[in-house]
């Protein structure tokens, strides 16, 4: 492979990585300038990177393989972090809602 092809592959990996960071809500969407979080889309994009890793196995330079592996590890850790954060937020919201419901019900009993 020539140097130009190598830079295209690396550019593709970085583009997909940036997309995942947007989908995780880590960076703003450049079109809307808003932080938008969509974990399902993030997982799909990470899965696409994993598929690229599998399909290009044995055809990457050492540098490309290292970049891809490092980016995948970082994105997967960020994804798990966001899933845990979402689970904690949901649990906290349910707890708050439950406490408010109990307070309302207790207050309405004569």
C-alpha positions in Angstrom: 0.0 0.0 0.0 1.2 3.5 -0.8 1.4 6.3 1.7 -1.7 8.0 0.3 -3.8 4.9 1.0 -2.4 4.7 4.5 -3.4 8.3 5.2 -6.9 7.6 3.8 -7.4 4.6 6.1 -6.2 6.6 9.1 -8.4 9.5 8.2 -11.4 7.1 8.0 -10.6 5.7 11.4 -10.3 9.2 12.9 -13.5 10.4 11.2 -15.5 7.4 12.7 -13.9 8.0 16.0 -15.0 11.6 16.0 -18.5 10.5 15.1 -18.6 8.1 18.1 -17.5 10.9 20.4 -20.3 13.1 19.1 -22.8 10.2 19.5 -21.6 9.7 23.1 -22.2 13.4 23.8 -18.5 14.0 24.5 -18.2 16.7 21.8 -20.7 19.0 20.1 -22.2 18.1 16.7 -20.6 20.5 14.3 -23.8 21.0 12.3 -26.0 21.9 15.3 -23.3 23.0 17.8 -25.2 21.0 20.4 -24.2 18.1 22.5 -26.4 15.2 21.3 -26.2 11.8 22.9 -27.3 8.6 21.1 -25.8 5.5 22.6 -27.4 3.1 20.1 -25.8 5.0 17.2 -22.5 5.1 19.1 -22.6 1.3 19.6 -23.3 0.8 15.9 -20.4 3.0 14.9 -18.0 1.2 17.3 -19.2 -2.1 15.8 -18.4 -0.8 12.4 -14.8 0.0 13.5 -14.6 -3.5 15.0 -15.7 -4.9 11.6 -13.1 -2.9 9.8 -10.5 -4.2 12.2 -11.5 -7.8 11.5 -11.8 -7.3 7.7 -8.4 -5.6 7.4 -6.6 -8.0 9.7 -3.2 -8.8 8.3 -3.4 -6.0 5.8 -2.5 -3.0 8.1 0.8 -1.5 8.8 2.0 -1.8 12.4 1.2 1.9 12.9 -2.3 1.6 11.5 -3.0 -1.4 13.6 -1.8 0.4 16.8 -3.9 3.5 16.0 -7.0 1.4 15.4 -6.6 -0.7 18.5 -5.9 2.4 20.7 -8.9 4.2 19.3 -11.2 1.2 19.7 -10.1 0.7 23.3 -10.7 4.4 24.1 -14.1 4.5 22.5 -15.2 1.3 24.2 -14.2 2.6 27.6 -16.1 5.9 26.9 -19.1 3.9 25.8 -19.2 1.9 29.0 -18.8 5.0 31.0 -21.7 6.7 29.3 -23.9 3.6 29.7 -23.1 3.5 33.4 -23.8 7.2 33.7 -27.2 6.7 32.0 -28.0 3.9 34.3 -27.1 5.9 37.4 -29.1 8.9 36.1 -32.2 6.7 35.5 -31.9 5.1 39.0 -31.6 8.6 40.5 -34.6 9.9 38.6 -36.7 6.8 39.6 -35.7 7.3 43.2 -36.6 11.0 43.1 -39.9 10.3 41.3 -40.8 7.6 43.9 -40.0 9.9 46.8 -42.2 12.7 45.3 -45.0 10.2 44.7 -44.8 9.0 48.3 -44.8 12.6 49.5 -47.8 13.5 47.4 -49.7 10.4 48.6 -48.9 10.9 52.2 -49.9 14.6 52.0 -53.3 13.7 50.6 -54.4 11.3 53.3 -56.8 13.0 55.8 
